[in-house]
């Protein structure tokens, strides 16, 4: 990896908050004392608040410890595996016989090796999909591996995957579908809620630490012809009690769906957005999860979720970051007919740069086949992805001590680090999101002794922004923040050449 001289120019009141540690990107000191109280997981906006006041409050909203740990994983994996793998379907109807589930060469360690080798930091397993078939020997239904021929009914997919993840250094997460097309009580809302909570308790107590619980909003009529009304707060309480370190995806206030299944995040992706509440009076300020009882799941697929215009009329702003999901194949479950349609490494790189590189976490689905193994085509594509990313963002040269900050024309403050001249076409930028997400617009300029020229322009940065541009050669590069919510606080800035 080649680097160039870097200048960080902050078009804001002061750069005094920027400090540097040799070998690390510029950061600010940890929050402590009275100032710490200014930072919050959410903020209520009083009626009639000015836009400047709303923007100021937005600049102080920060992630919870759970959300921060999730964001730092950056790239995680999904494994859709279950009854649909053996019926060659995407959505089952719940009428399938458990006898159909019989992987011939199940190897969770192979999954974990491939996911970890691709650079993923967590594996989320579909413990139960919409067909209601459970991949663990649950006491709640006969529609499970206990009544399958696999391992004479003594197998437990969840246990084997959880163990393989621990051995490979991967965090483990579970997808458990609230929609259950097999369960007769589905639609008898209180009765089914009890069944679903019992399933959650089994999954959250028997398999070690769970890092993410994945809920989608799928809903339909049950075998009784009735539509279920999910008691979401009661589900959250089970998760919070049994796995307090976990984030809940989707139908909860921890992590939101980006809005498509393409793998591409928004060009402008805010983590601080207005939150829809069922009842603001049910916010519990003193709780570790103050929004759980008040939260109302809703549609968050709009192009603009967090701009000044989007937050101007908000009643509550919260840290609610985006998870960007996509499958390596056209479908989410394995289908032999799609073996020639696995996404190429170059496509996966483009998706990575447009998800992780747009302030999101990439959730890439890689479905095991009927053997219970990751197919060669999928494994090969993941290995190609890793090679390109390693050649692009791999270990850099030993860090140099930073030069002192100095003022430039226009009262802009700069931060410079000496480095050799080189060609580059990728920039990686990071804000210190423990201090909030603040950058609204910025540009990059490549400078020589003679002149500077603009090479890239964008809006948000957030946890990570990866920009691609035409190859450039320079003696130094300037980051100029043109608009921000208060003083931006940068955690990283590096330049790279995208590997072929």
C-alpha positions as CSV (number, residue, x, y, z in Angstrom):
1,X,0.0,0.0,0.0
2,X,1.3,3.5,-0.9
3,X,0.6,6.6,1.0
4,X,1.0,10.3,0.5
5,X,1.2,13.4,2.7
6,X,-2.1,14.0,4.3
7,X,-3.6,17.3,5.4
8,X,-6.9,17.4,7.3
9,X,-8.6,20.7,7.0
10,X,-11.6,21.3,9.2
11,X,-13.9,24.2,8.1
12,X,-15.2,24.6,11.6
13,X,-14.7,26.7,14.7
14,X,-11.6,24.9,16.1
15,X,-9.2,22.1,15.6
16,X,-8.2,22.1,19.2
17,X,-10.3,19.0,19.8
18,X,-8.0,17.0,17.5
19,X,-5.1,15.3,19.2
20,X,-2.8,12.7,17.8
21,X,-1.0,9.6,19.1
22,X,1.9,8.2,17.1
23,X,0.8,5.2,15.1
24,X,-2.8,6.1,15.3
25,X,-5.2,8.4,13.4
26,X,-6.1,11.8,15.0
27,X,-8.7,11.4,17.8
28,X,-10.0,13.3,20.7
29,X,-9.6,12.5,24.4
30,X,-12.1,10.2,25.9
31,X,-15.3,11.7,27.2
32,X,-15.3,12.3,31.0
33,X,-16.6,14.7,33.6
34,X,-19.4,17.2,33.0
35,X,-19.0,17.2,29.2
36,X,-19.8,13.5,29.0
37,X,-23.4,14.3,29.9
38,X,-23.8,16.1,26.6
39,X,-23.6,12.8,24.7
40,X,-26.6,10.6,24.5
41,X,-28.1,7.5,22.8
42,X,-31.2,9.6,21.9
43,X,-32.5,13.1,22.3
44,X,-36.0,14.5,22.6
45,X,-36.7,17.6,20.6
46,X,-38.9,20.2,22.3
47,X,-41.8,21.7,20.3
48,X,-40.8,24.8,18.4
49,X,-37.0,24.1,18.6
50,X,-35.0,26.0,16.0
51,X,-33.2,24.1,13.2
52,X,-29.9,25.2,14.7
53,X,-30.9,23.7,18.1
54,X,-32.0,20.5,16.4
55,X,-28.7,20.2,14.5
56,X,-26.7,20.9,17.7
57,X,-28.6,18.1,19.5
58,X,-28.1,15.7,16.6
59,X,-24.3,16.3,16.8
60,X,-24.3,14.9,20.4
61,X,-26.2,11.6,19.7
62,X,-23.8,8.7,19.9
63,X,-23.9,4.9,19.7
64,X,-24.5,2.6,22.7
65,X,-21.6,0.2,23.6
66,X,-23.6,-2.6,21.9
67,X,-24.0,-0.6,18.7
68,X,-20.4,0.5,18.7
69,X,-19.2,-3.1,19.0
70,X,-21.5,-4.1,16.1
71,X,-20.3,-1.3,13.9
72,X,-16.7,-2.2,14.4
73,X,-17.3,-5.6,13.0
74,X,-17.9,-4.0,9.6
75,X,-18.3,-7.2,7.6
76,X,-20.5,-10.1,8.8
77,X,-22.0,-13.2,7.3
78,X,-25.4,-14.7,6.9
79,X,-26.0,-18.5,6.5
80,X,-29.5,-19.3,5.2
81,X,-29.8,-23.0,5.8
82,X,-32.9,-25.1,6.7
83,X,-35.9,-26.9,5.2
84,X,-35.8,-24.7,2.1
85,X,-32.3,-26.0,1.3
86,X,-33.9,-29.4,0.7
87,X,-37.1,-28.4,-1.0
88,X,-35.4,-26.0,-3.4
89,X,-37.6,-23.1,-2.3
90,X,-37.1,-19.6,-0.8
91,X,-40.2,-19.6,1.4
92,X,-41.7,-22.8,2.7
93,X,-45.3,-23.3,3.7
94,X,-44.8,-25.1,7.0
95,X,-46.2,-28.4,5.6
96,X,-42.9,-30.0,4.9
97,X,-42.0,-33.2,6.6
98,X,-39.0,-33.1,8.9
99,X,-37.8,-36.2,7.1
100,X,-36.7,-34.0,4.3
101,X,-33.9,-32.4,6.4
102,X,-30.9,-34.7,6.0
103,X,-27.6,-33.0,5.1
104,X,-25.1,-35.7,4.0
105,X,-21.8,-34.1,5.0
106,X,-22.6,-31.3,7.5
107,X,-19.5,-29.3,8.5
108,X,-20.0,-26.1,10.5
109,X,-16.2,-25.8,10.9
110,X,-15.9,-25.5,7.1
111,X,-18.4,-22.6,7.1
112,X,-16.6,-20.8,9.9
113,X,-13.2,-21.2,8.2
114,X,-14.5,-19.8,5.0
115,X,-16.4,-16.9,6.6
116,X,-13.5,-16.0,8.8
117,X,-11.1,-16.3,5.9
118,X,-13.1,-13.8,4.0
119,X,-12.7,-11.3,6.8
120,X,-16.1,-11.6,8.3
121,X,-16.3,-11.1,12.0
122,X,-19.7,-12.7,12.8
123,X,-21.9,-15.5,11.4
124,X,-25.7,-15.2,11.7
125,X,-27.6,-18.5,11.3
126,X,-31.2,-18.9,10.3
127,X,-32.3,-20.9,13.3
128,X,-35.9,-20.7,12.1
129,X,-37.3,-19.4,8.9
130,X,-40.9,-18.7,7.9
131,X,-41.7,-22.4,7.5
132,X,-41.2,-22.8,11.2
133,X,-38.7,-25.7,11.0
134,X,-36.3,-25.3,13.9
135,X,-32.6,-26.2,13.5
136,X,-32.3,-27.0,17.2
137,X,-34.2,-29.7,19.2
138,X,-36.8,-27.3,20.6
139,X,-39.4,-28.4,23.1
140,X,-41.9,-26.0,21.5
141,X,-42.7,-28.0,18.4
142,X,-42.2,-31.4,16.6
143,X,-41.2,-29.5,13.5
144,X,-37.5,-29.6,14.2
145,X,-34.2,-31.5,13.7
146,X,-35.3,-33.7,16.6
147,X,-37.7,-35.4,14.3
148,X,-35.4,-35.5,11.2
149,X,-33.2,-38.4,10.1
150,X,-30.1,-36.3,10.4
151,X,-28.0,-37.9,13.1
152,X,-31.0,-40.0,14.0
153,X,-32.7,-37.0,15.5
154,X,-29.9,-36.2,17.9
155,X,-28.3,-33.4,15.9
156,X,-28.3,-29.7,16.7
157,X,-27.3,-27.3,13.9
158,X,-27.3,-24.3,16.2
159,X,-25.0,-25.9,18.6
160,X,-22.5,-27.0,16.0
161,X,-22.4,-23.6,14.3
162,X,-22.1,-21.7,17.6
163,X,-19.2,-24.0,18.6
164,X,-17.5,-23.6,15.2
165,X,-17.8,-19.8,15.4
166,X,-16.1,-19.7,18.8
167,X,-13.3,-21.9,17.5
168,X,-12.8,-19.6,14.5
169,X,-12.9,-16.4,16.5
170,X,-16.3,-15.4,15.0
171,X,-19.1,-13.8,16.9
172,X,-22.4,-15.7,16.6
173,X,-25.8,-14.4,15.8
174,X,-29.3,-15.9,15.2
175,X,-32.1,-15.2,12.8
176,X,-35.4,-16.4,14.2
177,X,-38.5,-15.7,12.1
178,X,-41.5,-14.4,14.1
179,X,-43.6,-15.5,11.1
180,X,-44.2,-19.2,11.5
181,X,-46.3,-20.9,8.9
182,X,-46.3,-24.2,10.7
183,X,-47.2,-23.2,14.3
184,X,-51.0,-23.7,14.9
185,X,-51.1,-20.9,17.5
186,X,-49.8,-18.3,15.0
187,X,-52.5,-15.7,14.8
188,X,-53.8,-16.3,18.4
189,X,-51.5,-13.4,19.4
190,X,-51.0,-13.9,23.1
191,X,-50.7,-17.7,22.8
192,X,-48.2,-17.5,19.9
193,X,-46.2,-14.7,21.7
194,X,-45.6,-17.2,24.5
195,X,-44.4,-19.9,22.1
196,X,-42.1,-17.4,20.4
197,X,-40.6,-16.1,23.6
198,X,-40.0,-19.8,24.7
199,X,-38.1,-20.4,21.5
200,X,-36.0,-17.2,22.1
201,X,-35.2,-18.4,25.6
202,X,-34.0,-21.7,24.3
203,X,-31.8,-20.1,21.7
204,X,-30.5,-17.4,24.1
205,X,-29.6,-19.7,27.0
206,X,-28.2,-22.8,25.4
207,X,-25.6,-21.6,22.9
208,X,-23.2,-19.2,24.6
209,X,-22.9,-15.5,23.8
210,X,-25.2,-14.2,21.0
211,X,-24.0,-11.0,19.4
212,X,-27.0,-10.2,17.2
213,X,-30.6,-11.3,17.1
214,X,-32.1,-10.8,13.7
215,X,-35.9,-10.1,13.4
216,X,-37.6,-9.3,10.1
217,X,-41.1,-8.0,9.8
218,X,-42.6,-10.8,7.7
219,X,-46.2,-11.4,8.8
220,X,-49.1,-13.5,7.4
221,X,-52.0,-15.5,8.3
222,X,-51.5,-18.6,10.4
223,X,-52.8,-22.1,10.0
224,X,-55.9,-20.8,11.9
225,X,-56.5,-18.1,9.3
226,X,-55.7,-15.3,11.7
227,X,-53.0,-12.6,11.4
228,X,-50.5,-12.3,14.3
229,X,-49.9,-9.1,16.2
230,X,-46.3,-9.3,17.5
231,X,-45.6,-8.2,21.0
232,X,-42.2,-6.7,20.1
233,X,-41.4,-5.2,23.5
234,X,-41.9,-8.6,25.2
235,X,-39.4,-10.1,22.7
236,X,-36.9,-7.4,23.4
237,X,-37.1,-8.0,27.1
238,X,-36.2,-11.7,26.6
239,X,-33.1,-10.6,24.6
240,X,-32.1,-7.9,27.0
241,X,-32.4,-10.3,30.0
242,X,-30.5,-13.2,28.5
243,X,-28.0,-11.6,26.1
244,X,-27.6,-8.0,27.3
245,X,-24.6,-7.4,25.0
246,X,-26.5,-8.3,21.8
247,X,-27.9,-5.9,19.3
248,X,-31.4,-6.5,17.8
249,X,-31.7,-6.0,14.1
250,X,-34.7,-4.8,12.1
251,X,-37.8,-4.6,14.2
252,X,-36.1,-3.0,17.1
253,X,-34.3,0.3,17.9
254,X,-30.7,-1.0,17.8
255,X,-29.9,-1.6,14.1
256,X,-32.0,-0.9,11.0
257,X,-32.4,-2.5,7.6
258,X,-30.8,-0.2,4.9
259,X,-33.9,-0.6,2.8
260,X,-32.8,-2.8,-0.1
261,X,-31.3,-6.3,-0.5
262,X,-28.7,-5.1,-3.1
263,X,-25.8,-4.6,-0.7
264,X,-25.5,-0.9,-1.6
265,X,-25.9,1.8,1.1
266,X,-27.0,5.3,0.5
267,X,-24.5,7.9,-0.8
268,X,-25.6,9.9,2.2
269,X,-26.0,7.6,5.1
270,X,-26.8,9.1,8.5
271,X,-26.7,7.0,11.7
272,X,-28.6,9.8,13.6
273,X,-32.2,9.8,12.3
274,X,-35.7,10.6,13.6
275,X,-37.3,7.7,15.4
276,X,-40.9,6.6,15.1
277,X,-42.4,6.0,18.5
278,X,-45.6,4.2,19.5
279,X,-45.8,6.1,22.8
280,X,-43.1,8.7,23.8
281,X,-44.4,8.4,27.4
282,X,-43.0,4.9,27.5
283,X,-39.4,6.1,27.0
284,X,-37.3,4.9,30.1
285,X,-34.4,7.4,30.4
286,X,-32.7,5.4,33.2
287,X,-32.8,2.1,31.3
288,X,-29.8,0.7,29.4
289,X,-32.3,0.4,26.5
290,X,-34.6,3.5,27.0
291,X,-36.4,3.2,23.7
292,X,-37.5,-0.4,23.7
293,X,-41.0,0.1,25.1
294,X,-41.7,3.2,23.1
295,X,-40.4,2.1,19.7
296,X,-42.6,1.4,16.7
297,X,-41.2,-0.4,13.7
298,X,-41.7,1.4,10.5
299,X,-40.7,1.9,6.9
300,X,-37.2,3.4,6.6
301,X,-36.5,3.0,2.9
302,X,-36.5,6.7,2.0
303,X,-33.5,8.1,0.2
304,X,-33.0,10.8,2.9
305,X,-33.3,9.8,6.5
306,X,-31.1,12.2,8.3
307,X,-30.4,15.5,6.5
308,X,-31.2,18.8,8.1
309,X,-34.4,18.8,6.3
310,X,-35.3,15.3,7.5
311,X,-34.6,16.1,11.1
312,X,-36.0,19.6,11.3
313,X,-39.4,18.4,12.5
314,X,-38.3,15.3,14.5
315,X,-39.6,14.7,18.0
316,X,-36.9,12.2,18.9
317,X,-33.5,11.6,17.3
318,X,-31.6,8.4,17.9
319,X,-28.5,6.6,16.9
320,X,-30.0,4.0,14.5
321,X,-27.3,2.7,12.1
322,X,-27.8,0.7,8.9
323,X,-27.1,-2.9,8.2
324,X,-26.7,-3.6,4.4
325,X,-27.7,-7.1,3.4
326,X,-27.2,-9.0,0.2
327,X,-26.8,-12.6,-1.0
328,X,-23.8,-14.0,-2.9
329,X,-26.4,-15.8,-5.1
330,X,-29.7,-14.6,-6.6
331,X,-31.5,-16.5,-3.9
332,X,-31.0,-16.6,-0.1
333,X,-31.1,-20.4,0.1
334,X,-28.9,-22.7,-1.9
335,X,-30.2,-23.8,-5.3
336,X,-28.0,-25.9,-7.6
337,X,-29.4,-24.1,-10.6
338,X,-27.6,-20.9,-9.3
339,X,-24.1,-22.4,-9.1
340,X,-23.1,-20.5,-12.1
341,X,-24.6,-17.2,-10.8
342,X,-22.4,-16.6,-7.8
343,X,-21.3,-13.0,-7.6
344,X,-17.7,-12.5,-8.8
345,X,-15.0,-11.2,-6.5
346,X,-15.0,-7.8,-8.4
347,X,-18.7,-7.5,-7.7
348,X,-18.3,-8.3,-4.1
349,X,-15.5,-5.7,-3.8
350,X,-17.9,-3.1,-5.3
351,X,-20.5,-4.1,-2.8
352,X,-18.1,-3.9,0.1
353,X,-16.9,-0.4,-0.9
354,X,-20.5,0.7,-1.2
355,X,-21.7,-0.7,2.1
356,X,-18.9,-0.7,4.6
357,X,-17.6,2.3,2.7
358,X,-20.9,4.1,3.1
359,X,-21.3,4.1,6.9
360,X,-22.9,0.6,7.1
361,X,-22.2,-2.9,8.1
362,X,-22.2,-5.4,5.3
363,X,-24.2,-8.6,5.9
364,X,-23.3,-11.0,3.1
365,X,-25.4,-14.2,2.8
366,X,-23.5,-17.4,1.8
367,X,-26.0,-20.3,1.8
368,X,-24.7,-23.9,2.6
369,X,-25.7,-26.6,0.1
370,X,-27.6,-29.9,0.7
371,X,-24.4,-31.5,2.0
372,X,-24.3,-28.9,4.7
373,X,-21.2,-27.3,3.3
374,X,-20.3,-24.0,1.5
375,X,-20.1,-24.8,-2.2
376,X,-16.8,-24.4,-4.0
377,X,-18.0,-21.5,-6.2
378,X,-19.0,-19.4,-3.2
379,X,-15.8,-20.2,-1.3
380,X,-13.7,-19.3,-4.3
381,X,-15.5,-16.0,-4.8
382,X,-15.0,-15.1,-1.1
383,X,-11.3,-15.9,-1.3
384,X,-11.0,-13.6,-4.3
385,X,-12.7,-10.8,-2.5
386,X,-10.3,-11.2,0.4
387,X,-7.2,-11.1,-1.9
388,X,-8.3,-7.8,-3.4
389,X,-9.2,-6.2,-0.1
390,X,-5.9,-7.4,1.5
391,X,-3.9,-6.0,-1.5
392,X,-5.7,-2.7,-1.3
393,X,-6.0,-2.1,2.5
394,X,-3.4,-4.4,3.8
395,X,-0.7,-3.6,6.4
396,X,0.9,-0.2,5.9
397,X,4.4,1.0,6.4
398,X,5.4,1.9,10.0
399,X,3.5,5.0,11.1
400,X,5.3,8.3,11.2
401,X,5.0,10.8,14.0
402,X,2.5,13.6,13.1
403,X,3.6,17.1,12.4
404,X,2.0,19.9,14.5
405,X,-1.2,21.4,13.3
406,X,-1.0,24.8,11.6
407,X,-3.4,27.4,10.3
408,X,-4.0,27.8,6.6
409,X,-5.6,30.6,4.6
410,X,-9.3,31.2,5.3
411,X,-8.9,30.4,9.0
412,X,-9.0,26.7,8.2
413,X,-7.1,24.4,10.5
414,X,-4.9,21.6,9.0
415,X,-3.3,18.4,10.2
416,X,-0.4,17.0,8.2
417,X,1.5,13.8,8.2
418,X,4.7,13.3,6.1
419,X,4.7,10.5,3.6
420,X,6.2,9.8,0.1
421,X,4.6,10.8,-3.1
422,X,2.6,8.0,-4.8
423,X,-0.3,7.2,-7.1
424,X,-3.6,6.4,-5.3
425,X,-7.3,6.2,-6.2
426,X,-9.0,5.3,-2.9
427,X,-9.5,7.3,0.3
428,X,-10.7,5.9,3.6
429,X,-12.1,8.4,6.1
430,X,-13.5,7.8,9.5
431,X,-15.2,9.9,12.2
432,X,-14.8,9.2,15.8
433,X,-18.5,8.2,16.2
434,X,-18.1,8.0,20.0
435,X,-18.1,11.8,19.6
436,X,-21.1,11.7,17.2
437,X,-21.6,11.9,13.4
438,X,-21.0,15.4,12.2
439,X,-19.6,15.8,8.7
440,X,-22.3,16.9,6.2
441,X,-20.2,17.8,3.2
442,X,-16.5,17.6,2.3
443,X,-14.1,17.5,-0.5
444,X,-10.6,16.1,-1.1
445,X,-7.9,18.0,-2.9
446,X,-4.6,16.6,-4.3
447,X,-1.8,19.2,-3.9
448,X,1.6,19.8,-5.4
449,X,3.9,22.7,-4.8
450,X,2.3,24.5,-7.7
451,X,-1.5,24.0,-7.1
452,X,-4.3,21.9,-5.5
453,X,-7.1,20.3,-7.5
454,X,-10.3,18.6,-6.3
455,X,-10.3,14.8,-6.7
456,X,-13.4,13.8,-4.8
457,X,-16.5,15.2,-3.1
458,X,-19.1,13.6,-0.8
459,X,-21.5,14.2,2.0
460,X,-21.5,12.0,5.1
461,X,-18.5,10.1,6.6
462,X,-19.7,8.4,9.8
463,X,-17.9,5.3,11.0
464,X,-16.3,4.8,7.6
465,X,-16.4,6.3,4.2
466,X,-14.5,4.8,1.2
467,X,-14.2,7.0,-1.8
468,X,-13.0,6.0,-5.3
469,X,-11.7,8.4,-7.9
470,X,-9.4,8.7,-10.9
471,X,-5.8,7.8,-10.1
472,X,-4.0,10.8,-8.7
473,X,-0.4,11.8,-7.9
474,X,0.3,14.4,-5.2
475,X,2.7,15.6,-2.5
476,X,-0.2,16.1,0.0
477,X,-3.9,15.6,0.2
478,X,-6.3,18.0,1.8
479,X,-9.6,17.0,3.4
480,X,-11.8,20.1,3.5
481,X,-15.0,19.8,5.5
482,X,-17.4,22.3,4.0
483,X,-20.4,21.8,6.3
484,X,-20.6,20.1,9.7
485,X,-22.7,19.8,12.8
486,X,-20.3,21.4,15.3
487,X,-16.6,20.4,15.2
488,X,-15.9,17.3,13.2
489,X,-13.7,14.7,15.0
490,X,-11.8,12.4,12.7
491,X,-10.6,8.9,13.6
492,X,-8.9,7.9,10.4
493,X,-7.7,9.0,7.0
494,X,-5.7,6.9,4.6
495,X,-5.0,6.6,0.9
496,X,-4.7,3.4,-1.2
497,X,-4.5,2.0,-4.6
498,X,-7.4,-0.4,-5.5
499,X,-5.9,-3.7,-6.5
500,X,-6.9,-5.2,-9.8
